[in-house]
Amino acid sequence: LMNAPRIEKIHTEVAVKDDGVIGFAADPGIANFGSVPRGNAGERRIILENRDDFSKTIRFSAKGEIKDWLFFSENKFVLHGNEVRHVTVGVKVPADAPYGAYRGEIITHIKIKWL
């Protein structure tokens, strides 16, 4: 297909603990939220850069154990040529989530925007 979306995946994880401490993780190449207590949220920033002269449509989705916990500050938007955009991705841990480590993927769908 000529304009099939390009797919990029980012591994993501969060640890739900009972110590009440929100921990930050700075692992490169993944969206690791570190430790987030029940009923709380954590955020990471994704930087998108379109180095081409043409626009692209960007859409996020998620899969895995934490897919329903993830949210995005923006979703399904146009990233214009030579534009840089910061998007916040967050995780909201339910108050009744069992303690443990949870994993998933953030999937970025990138499609050329034809005028």
Rosetta constraint file for C-alpha pairs under 8 A:
AtomPair CA 3 CA 111 HARMONIC 6.69 0.50
AtomPair CA 3 CA 112 HARMONIC 6.62 0.50
AtomPair CA 4 CA 111 HARMONIC 6.79 0.50
AtomPair CA 5 CA 109 HARMONIC 5.83 0.50
AtomPair CA 5 CA 110 HARMONIC 5.19 0.50
AtomPair CA 5 CA 111 HARMONIC 4.53 0.50
AtomPair CA 5 CA 112 HARMONIC 7.64 0.50
AtomPair CA 6 CA 109 HARMONIC 5.86 0.50
AtomPair CA 6 CA 110 HARMONIC 5.03 0.50
AtomPair CA 6 CA 111 HARMONIC 6.36 0.50
AtomPair CA 7 CA 107 HARMONIC 6.73 0.50
AtomPair CA 7 CA 108 HARMONIC 5.70 0.50
AtomPair CA 7 CA 109 HARMONIC 4.88 0.50
AtomPair CA 7 CA 110 HARMONIC 6.33 0.50
AtomPair CA 8 CA 107 HARMONIC 5.79 0.50
AtomPair CA 8 CA 108 HARMONIC 5.12 0.50
AtomPair CA 8 CA 109 HARMONIC 6.74 0.50
AtomPair CA 9 CA 105 HARMONIC 6.20 0.50
AtomPair CA 9 CA 106 HARMONIC 5.68 0.50
AtomPair CA 9 CA 107 HARMONIC 4.59 0.50
AtomPair CA 9 CA 108 HARMONIC 6.29 0.50
AtomPair CA 10 CA 29 HARMONIC 7.03 0.50
AtomPair CA 10 CA 30 HARMONIC 5.55 0.50
AtomPair CA 10 CA 31 HARMONIC 6.71 0.50
AtomPair CA 10 CA 105 HARMONIC 5.46 0.50
AtomPair CA 10 CA 106 HARMONIC 5.11 0.50
AtomPair CA 10 CA 107 HARMONIC 6.51 0.50
AtomPair CA 11 CA 29 HARMONIC 7.78 0.50
AtomPair CA 11 CA 30 HARMONIC 5.02 0.50
AtomPair CA 11 CA 31 HARMONIC 6.22 0.50
AtomPair CA 11 CA 32 HARMONIC 7.88 0.50
AtomPair CA 11 CA 103 HARMONIC 7.51 0.50
AtomPair CA 11 CA 104 HARMONIC 6.08 0.50
AtomPair CA 11 CA 105 HARMONIC 4.58 0.50
AtomPair CA 11 CA 106 HARMONIC 6.47 0.50
AtomPair CA 12 CA 30 HARMONIC 5.73 0.50
AtomPair CA 12 CA 31 HARMONIC 4.55 0.50
AtomPair CA 12 CA 32 HARMONIC 5.30 0.50
AtomPair CA 12 CA 33 HARMONIC 7.51 0.50
AtomPair CA 12 CA 103 HARMONIC 5.73 0.50
AtomPair CA 12 CA 104 HARMONIC 5.21 0.50
AtomPair CA 12 CA 105 HARMONIC 5.35 0.50
AtomPair CA 12 CA 106 HARMONIC 6.74 0.50
AtomPair CA 13 CA 31 HARMONIC 6.73 0.50
AtomPair CA 13 CA 32 HARMONIC 4.98 0.50
AtomPair CA 13 CA 33 HARMONIC 6.16 0.50
AtomPair CA 13 CA 34 HARMONIC 7.31 0.50
AtomPair CA 13 CA 66 HARMONIC 7.78 0.50
AtomPair CA 13 CA 101 HARMONIC 7.17 0.50
AtomPair CA 13 CA 102 HARMONIC 5.53 0.50
AtomPair CA 13 CA 103 HARMONIC 4.28 0.50
AtomPair CA 13 CA 104 HARMONIC 6.24 0.50
AtomPair CA 14 CA 32 HARMONIC 6.21 0.50
AtomPair CA 14 CA 33 HARMONIC 5.06 0.50
AtomPair CA 14 CA 34 HARMONIC 5.32 0.50
AtomPair CA 14 CA 35 HARMONIC 6.02 0.50
AtomPair CA 14 CA 36 HARMONIC 6.84 0.50
AtomPair CA 14 CA 101 HARMONIC 5.91 0.50
AtomPair CA 14 CA 102 HARMONIC 5.40 0.50
AtomPair CA 14 CA 103 HARMONIC 6.62 0.50
AtomPair CA 15 CA 33 HARMONIC 7.68 0.50
AtomPair CA 15 CA 34 HARMONIC 5.92 0.50
AtomPair CA 15 CA 35 HARMONIC 4.61 0.50
AtomPair CA 15 CA 36 HARMONIC 6.17 0.50
AtomPair CA 15 CA 99 HARMONIC 7.56 0.50
AtomPair CA 15 CA 100 HARMONIC 5.73 0.50
AtomPair CA 15 CA 101 HARMONIC 4.35 0.50
AtomPair CA 15 CA 102 HARMONIC 6.22 0.50
AtomPair CA 16 CA 35 HARMONIC 5.89 0.50
AtomPair CA 16 CA 36 HARMONIC 5.39 0.50
AtomPair CA 16 CA 37 HARMONIC 5.47 0.50
AtomPair CA 16 CA 38 HARMONIC 6.45 0.50
AtomPair CA 16 CA 93 HARMONIC 7.65 0.50
AtomPair CA 16 CA 97 HARMONIC 7.57 0.50
AtomPair CA 16 CA 98 HARMONIC 7.33 0.50
AtomPair CA 16 CA 99 HARMONIC 4.88 0.50
AtomPair CA 16 CA 100 HARMONIC 5.22 0.50
AtomPair CA 16 CA 101 HARMONIC 6.23 0.50
AtomPair CA 16 CA 102 HARMONIC 7.79 0.50
AtomPair CA 17 CA 21 HARMONIC 7.95 0.50
AtomPair CA 17 CA 35 HARMONIC 6.54 0.50
AtomPair CA 17 CA 36 HARMONIC 6.74 0.50
AtomPair CA 17 CA 37 HARMONIC 5.54 0.50
AtomPair CA 17 CA 38 HARMONIC 7.42 0.50
AtomPair CA 17 CA 99 HARMONIC 5.38 0.50
AtomPair CA 17 CA 100 HARMONIC 6.61 0.50
AtomPair CA 18 CA 37 HARMONIC 6.29 0.50
AtomPair CA 18 CA 38 HARMONIC 7.65 0.50
AtomPair CA 18 CA 99 HARMONIC 7.08 0.50
AtomPair CA 19 CA 37 HARMONIC 7.42 0.50
AtomPair CA 20 CA 36 HARMONIC 7.86 0.50
AtomPair CA 20 CA 37 HARMONIC 5.55 0.50
AtomPair CA 21 CA 35 HARMONIC 6.96 0.50
AtomPair CA 21 CA 36 HARMONIC 7.02 0.50
AtomPair CA 21 CA 37 HARMONIC 6.73 0.50
AtomPair CA 22 CA 34 HARMONIC 7.39 0.50
AtomPair CA 22 CA 35 HARMONIC 5.18 0.50
AtomPair CA 22 CA 36 HARMONIC 4.92 0.50
AtomPair CA 22 CA 37 HARMONIC 6.53 0.50
AtomPair CA 23 CA 33 HARMONIC 7.56 0.50
AtomPair CA 23 CA 34 HARMONIC 4.99 0.50
AtomPair CA 23 CA 35 HARMONIC 4.43 0.50
AtomPair CA 23 CA 36 HARMONIC 6.59 0.50
AtomPair CA 24 CA 32 HARMONIC 7.93 0.50
AtomPair CA 24 CA 33 HARMONIC 6.20 0.50
AtomPair CA 24 CA 34 HARMONIC 4.85 0.50
AtomPair CA 24 CA 35 HARMONIC 6.78 0.50
AtomPair CA 25 CA 32 HARMONIC 5.72 0.50
AtomPair CA 25 CA 33 HARMONIC 6.06 0.50
AtomPair CA 25 CA 34 HARMONIC 4.83 0.50
AtomPair CA 26 CA 32 HARMONIC 7.05 0.50
AtomPair CA 27 CA 31 HARMONIC 7.47 0.50
AtomPair CA 27 CA 32 HARMONIC 6.52 0.50
AtomPair CA 31 CA 44 HARMONIC 6.75 0.50
AtomPair CA 33 CA 42 HARMONIC 6.11 0.50
AtomPair CA 33 CA 43 HARMONIC 6.84 0.50
AtomPair CA 33 CA 44 HARMONIC 7.04 0.50
AtomPair CA 33 CA 91 HARMONIC 7.57 0.50
AtomPair CA 36 CA 40 HARMONIC 6.33 0.50
AtomPair CA 36 CA 41 HARMONIC 6.56 0.50
AtomPair CA 36 CA 42 HARMONIC 6.60 0.50
AtomPair CA 36 CA 93 HARMONIC 7.14 0.50
AtomPair CA 37 CA 41 HARMONIC 7.96 0.50
AtomPair CA 37 CA 93 HARMONIC 7.22 0.50
AtomPair CA 38 CA 93 HARMONIC 5.48 0.50
AtomPair CA 38 CA 94 HARMONIC 5.84 0.50
AtomPair CA 38 CA 95 HARMONIC 4.61 0.50
AtomPair CA 38 CA 96 HARMONIC 6.72 0.50
AtomPair CA 38 CA 97 HARMONIC 6.33 0.50
AtomPair CA 39 CA 92 HARMONIC 7.01 0.50
AtomPair CA 39 CA 93 HARMONIC 5.30 0.50
AtomPair CA 39 CA 94 HARMONIC 4.95 0.50
AtomPair CA 39 CA 95 HARMONIC 3.93 0.50
AtomPair CA 39 CA 96 HARMONIC 7.57 0.50
AtomPair CA 40 CA 92 HARMONIC 5.91 0.50
AtomPair CA 40 CA 93 HARMONIC 5.65 0.50
AtomPair CA 40 CA 94 HARMONIC 7.47 0.50
AtomPair CA 40 CA 95 HARMONIC 7.63 0.50
AtomPair CA 41 CA 90 HARMONIC 6.82 0.50
AtomPair CA 41 CA 91 HARMONIC 5.39 0.50
AtomPair CA 41 CA 92 HARMONIC 4.28 0.50
AtomPair CA 41 CA 93 HARMONIC 6.03 0.50
AtomPair CA 42 CA 90 HARMONIC 5.53 0.50
AtomPair CA 42 CA 91 HARMONIC 5.36 0.50
AtomPair CA 42 CA 92 HARMONIC 6.75 0.50
AtomPair CA 43 CA 88 HARMONIC 6.57 0.50
AtomPair CA 43 CA 89 HARMONIC 5.68 0.50
AtomPair CA 43 CA 90 HARMONIC 4.13 0.50
AtomPair CA 43 CA 91 HARMONIC 6.37 0.50
AtomPair CA 44 CA 88 HARMONIC 5.79 0.50
AtomPair CA 44 CA 89 HARMONIC 5.42 0.50
AtomPair CA 44 CA 90 HARMONIC 6.24 0.50
AtomPair CA 45 CA 86 HARMONIC 6.49 0.50
AtomPair CA 45 CA 87 HARMONIC 5.70 0.50
AtomPair CA 45 CA 88 HARMONIC 4.47 0.50
AtomPair CA 45 CA 89 HARMONIC 6.05 0.50
AtomPair CA 46 CA 86 HARMONIC 5.77 0.50
AtomPair CA 46 CA 87 HARMONIC 5.20 0.50
AtomPair CA 46 CA 88 HARMONIC 6.15 0.50
AtomPair CA 46 CA 89 HARMONIC 7.10 0.50
AtomPair CA 47 CA 84 HARMONIC 7.06 0.50
AtomPair CA 47 CA 85 HARMONIC 5.89 0.50
AtomPair CA 47 CA 86 HARMONIC 4.64 0.50
AtomPair CA 47 CA 87 HARMONIC 6.40 0.50
AtomPair CA 48 CA 84 HARMONIC 5.63 0.50
AtomPair CA 48 CA 85 HARMONIC 5.22 0.50
AtomPair CA 48 CA 86 HARMONIC 6.29 0.50
AtomPair CA 48 CA 87 HARMONIC 7.61 0.50
AtomPair CA 49 CA 82 HARMONIC 7.07 0.50
AtomPair CA 49 CA 83 HARMONIC 5.95 0.50
AtomPair CA 49 CA 84 HARMONIC 4.39 0.50
AtomPair CA 49 CA 85 HARMONIC 6.52 0.50
AtomPair CA 50 CA 55 HARMONIC 7.79 0.50
AtomPair CA 50 CA 56 HARMONIC 7.82 0.50
AtomPair CA 50 CA 79 HARMONIC 6.74 0.50
AtomPair CA 50 CA 80 HARMONIC 6.98 0.50
AtomPair CA 50 CA 81 HARMONIC 5.75 0.50
AtomPair CA 50 CA 82 HARMONIC 5.07 0.50
AtomPair CA 50 CA 83 HARMONIC 5.45 0.50
AtomPair CA 50 CA 84 HARMONIC 6.41 0.50
AtomPair CA 51 CA 81 HARMONIC 6.58 0.50
AtomPair CA 51 CA 82 HARMONIC 4.87 0.50
AtomPair CA 51 CA 83 HARMONIC 7.32 0.50
AtomPair CA 52 CA 81 HARMONIC 5.29 0.50
AtomPair CA 52 CA 82 HARMONIC 5.82 0.50
AtomPair CA 53 CA 80 HARMONIC 7.76 0.50
AtomPair CA 53 CA 81 HARMONIC 4.25 0.50
AtomPair CA 53 CA 82 HARMONIC 5.99 0.50
AtomPair CA 54 CA 80 HARMONIC 6.42 0.50
AtomPair CA 54 CA 81 HARMONIC 4.52 0.50
AtomPair CA 54 CA 82 HARMONIC 7.92 0.50
AtomPair CA 54 CA 112 HARMONIC 7.53 0.50
AtomPair CA 54 CA 113 HARMONIC 7.43 0.50
AtomPair CA 55 CA 78 HARMONIC 6.56 0.50
AtomPair CA 55 CA 79 HARMONIC 5.62 0.50
AtomPair CA 55 CA 80 HARMONIC 4.10 0.50
AtomPair CA 55 CA 81 HARMONIC 4.83 0.50
AtomPair CA 55 CA 112 HARMONIC 6.26 0.50
AtomPair CA 55 CA 113 HARMONIC 5.30 0.50
AtomPair CA 55 CA 114 HARMONIC 7.75 0.50
AtomPair CA 56 CA 78 HARMONIC 5.64 0.50
AtomPair CA 56 CA 79 HARMONIC 5.25 0.50
AtomPair CA 56 CA 80 HARMONIC 6.33 0.50
AtomPair CA 56 CA 81 HARMONIC 7.61 0.50
AtomPair CA 56 CA 110 HARMONIC 6.38 0.50
AtomPair CA 56 CA 111 HARMONIC 5.33 0.50
AtomPair CA 56 CA 112 HARMONIC 4.36 0.50
AtomPair CA 56 CA 113 HARMONIC 4.74 0.50
AtomPair CA 57 CA 76 HARMONIC 6.76 0.50
AtomPair CA 57 CA 77 HARMONIC 5.70 0.50
AtomPair CA 57 CA 78 HARMONIC 4.47 0.50
AtomPair CA 57 CA 79 HARMONIC 6.13 0.50
AtomPair CA 57 CA 109 HARMONIC 7.93 0.50
AtomPair CA 57 CA 110 HARMONIC 5.80 0.50
AtomPair CA 57 CA 111 HARMONIC 5.09 0.50
AtomPair CA 57 CA 112 HARMONIC 6.18 0.50
AtomPair CA 57 CA 113 HARMONIC 5.72 0.50
AtomPair CA 58 CA 75 HARMONIC 7.21 0.50
AtomPair CA 58 CA 76 HARMONIC 5.31 0.50
AtomPair CA 58 CA 77 HARMONIC 5.42 0.50
AtomPair CA 58 CA 78 HARMONIC 6.08 0.50
AtomPair CA 58 CA 79 HARMONIC 6.75 0.50
AtomPair CA 58 CA 108 HARMONIC 6.85 0.50
AtomPair CA 58 CA 109 HARMONIC 5.73 0.50
AtomPair CA 58 CA 110 HARMONIC 4.94 0.50
AtomPair CA 58 CA 111 HARMONIC 6.66 0.50
AtomPair CA 59 CA 75 HARMONIC 5.44 0.50
AtomPair CA 59 CA 76 HARMONIC 4.19 0.50
AtomPair CA 59 CA 77 HARMONIC 6.74 0.50
AtomPair CA 59 CA 108 HARMONIC 5.87 0.50
AtomPair CA 59 CA 109 HARMONIC 5.10 0.50
AtomPair CA 59 CA 110 HARMONIC 6.79 0.50
AtomPair CA 60 CA 72 HARMONIC 7.87 0.50
AtomPair CA 60 CA 75 HARMONIC 5.95 0.50
AtomPair CA 60 CA 76 HARMONIC 6.93 0.50
AtomPair CA 60 CA 106 HARMONIC 6.91 0.50
AtomPair CA 60 CA 107 HARMONIC 5.61 0.50
AtomPair CA 60 CA 108 HARMONIC 4.75 0.50
AtomPair CA 60 CA 109 HARMONIC 6.17 0.50
AtomPair CA 61 CA 106 HARMONIC 6.06 0.50
AtomPair CA 61 CA 107 HARMONIC 5.13 0.50
AtomPair CA 61 CA 108 HARMONIC 6.66 0.50
AtomPair CA 61 CA 109 HARMONIC 7.91 0.50
AtomPair CA 62 CA 67 HARMONIC 4.98 0.50
AtomPair CA 62 CA 68 HARMONIC 7.94 0.50
AtomPair CA 62 CA 70 HARMONIC 7.41 0.50
AtomPair CA 62 CA 104 HARMONIC 7.13 0.50
AtomPair CA 62 CA 105 HARMONIC 5.55 0.50
AtomPair CA 62 CA 106 HARMONIC 4.63 0.50
AtomPair CA 62 CA 107 HARMONIC 5.58 0.50
AtomPair CA 63 CA 67 HARMONIC 4.78 0.50
AtomPair CA 63 CA 104 HARMONIC 5.52 0.50
AtomPair CA 63 CA 105 HARMONIC 5.38 0.50
AtomPair CA 63 CA 106 HARMONIC 6.87 0.50
AtomPair CA 63 CA 107 HARMONIC 7.78 0.50
AtomPair CA 64 CA 103 HARMONIC 6.18 0.50
AtomPair CA 64 CA 104 HARMONIC 3.96 0.50
AtomPair CA 64 CA 105 HARMONIC 6.26 0.50
AtomPair CA 65 CA 102 HARMONIC 5.85 0.50
AtomPair CA 65 CA 103 HARMONIC 5.56 0.50
AtomPair CA 65 CA 104 HARMONIC 5.61 0.50
AtomPair CA 66 CA 70 HARMONIC 6.58 0.50
AtomPair CA 66 CA 91 HARMONIC 7.95 0.50
AtomPair CA 66 CA 102 HARMONIC 6.25 0.50
AtomPair CA 66 CA 103 HARMONIC 6.12 0.50
AtomPair CA 66 CA 104 HARMONIC 5.73 0.50
AtomPair CA 67 CA 104 HARMONIC 6.48 0.50
AtomPair CA 67 CA 105 HARMONIC 7.62 0.50
AtomPair CA 69 CA 91 HARMONIC 5.28 0.50
AtomPair CA 69 CA 92 HARMONIC 5.14 0.50
AtomPair CA 69 CA 93 HARMONIC 6.20 0.50
AtomPair CA 69 CA 94 HARMONIC 7.64 0.50
AtomPair CA 70 CA 89 HARMONIC 6.94 0.50
AtomPair CA 70 CA 90 HARMONIC 5.54 0.50
AtomPair CA 70 CA 91 HARMONIC 4.53 0.50
AtomPair CA 70 CA 92 HARMONIC 6.52 0.50
AtomPair CA 71 CA 89 HARMONIC 5.73 0.50
AtomPair CA 71 CA 90 HARMONIC 5.19 0.50
AtomPair CA 71 CA 91 HARMONIC 6.35 0.50
AtomPair CA 71 CA 92 HARMONIC 7.85 0.50
AtomPair CA 72 CA 87 HARMONIC 6.99 0.50
AtomPair CA 72 CA 88 HARMONIC 5.76 0.50
AtomPair CA 72 CA 89 HARMONIC 4.55 0.50
AtomPair CA 72 CA 90 HARMONIC 6.31 0.50
AtomPair CA 73 CA 87 HARMONIC 5.90 0.50
AtomPair CA 73 CA 88 HARMONIC 5.15 0.50
AtomPair CA 73 CA 89 HARMONIC 6.44 0.50
AtomPair CA 74 CA 87 HARMONIC 6.30 0.50
AtomPair CA 74 CA 88 HARMONIC 7.57 0.50
AtomPair CA 78 CA 113 HARMONIC 7.60 0.50
AtomPair CA 79 CA 83 HARMONIC 6.30 0.50
AtomPair CA 79 CA 84 HARMONIC 7.76 0.50
AtomPair CA 79 CA 85 HARMONIC 7.55 0.50
AtomPair CA 93 CA 97 HARMONIC 6.73 0.50
